[in-house]
Amino acid sequence: MSENMPMIPAPRIRKAVFPVAGLGTRFLPATKTVPKEMLPIVDRPLIQYAVDEAIAAGCDTLVFITNRYKHAVADYFDRAYELEQRLASGGKTDLLQKVRDVLPEGVNAVFVTQPEARGLGHAVLCAKPVVGDEPFAVMLPDDVIWNRGGPGALAQMADLAQREGGSVVAVQPVPREQTGSYGIVATDAFTDRHGRISGIVEKPEPALAPSQLAVVGRYILEPRIFALLEQTTPGKGGEIQLTDAIAALLAERPVHAYRFHGTRFDCGTHIGLVEATIRFALDNEAISDQARQAMQRALDELGVADSR
C-alpha cells in the first residue's frame, strides 16, 4: 500500500459477548438461586452496568453465554407484560420506563448455551455462530468500570480499535504481589495510554511477571480469535484459556493494551461489590445524602473518628 493512500478505518464493533455461565461460588448461598450477574448495585444488577456500557459503545447485538440452569438473566431482559400492565394502569410511568429501558429498542439479546464449563476461551468460542466474521467485544460483568461524566471503557477501546486496527485488551496496573491473580502483559512503550502487546502470561508468579499491567474484563477481538481458540490445547481441568489464544494472535496481528479512564470495581469479590455499592449510592442524587449520613452513623457507632 502506498504511504500516500489513506488508512481505511477498522469497522466499529456491533456485537458484545457476555460470558455468564459461571456458578458464582464466592457468593454462596446467595448465588444458589440468584446468578452472580443479577446481584444488585443499588437498584440495578451487575449485568445491566455492562450492558449499558456496551450499548453506549455502539453495540446493538448482545450475546449472553449461559448454562442450561440459568434463566434469571434471560428473564430479566425479556418483556414482563404483567408487571408493565400493572405499572401502566397504576400511572407509575417512571417505574414503567425503568423496566422498559432495561433493553432499548433496536438492541437484540441472543442467548447461547455453553454445554459444559470449559473456561473463558470456550465460552467466547460458543459465540462464533452469532458473531460471525467481524470484530466484537467480550465483557466480563464482574468488572464494573465507572467513568463519571466520560465515555465508558468499551467506548474508549472501540475508538482505539477503529483508529489503530487490531485487537484491544483493557489493562490496569496492579501490585506485583497480585500478578498471580491476573493475565499479565508485556508491551512496547506506551503512548497516549496504550501500547502494542509483545507477550501475555496467565497468572505468573510475581518474580516471573513481565510487568504489572493486568488484563481486566474488557476485550475487543478480531474474528481470527475463533480459529485460534479452536486450535488451543485445553489446560488444567480441560479449560480453554482466552489468554492462550490471544498469545497466538500476537504473532499475526497487532493487539493493543489500553489503560482506560475510570475506576474498576472487582465485583467478583465481596469487598469489590461493597465498594461499588458505596460509590454508586454516593453518586445517586436521590439517596446520596442519606447514604452519606448512614455511613457516617455506622462509622461513629464503630468508634471511627469523623475524617471529614
Helices and strands as residue ranges (DSSP letters): E 15-19, G 25-27, G 30-32, G 36-38, E 40-41, E 44-45, H 46-56, E 61-66, H 72-77, H 81-89, H 93-100, E 108-113, H 120-125, H 128-131, E 136-139, E 143-146, H 153-164, E 167-173, G 176-181, E 183-187, E 194-202, G 206-208, E 213-221, H 224-231, G 236-238, H 242-249, E 255-259, E 263-266, H 270-282, H 288-301
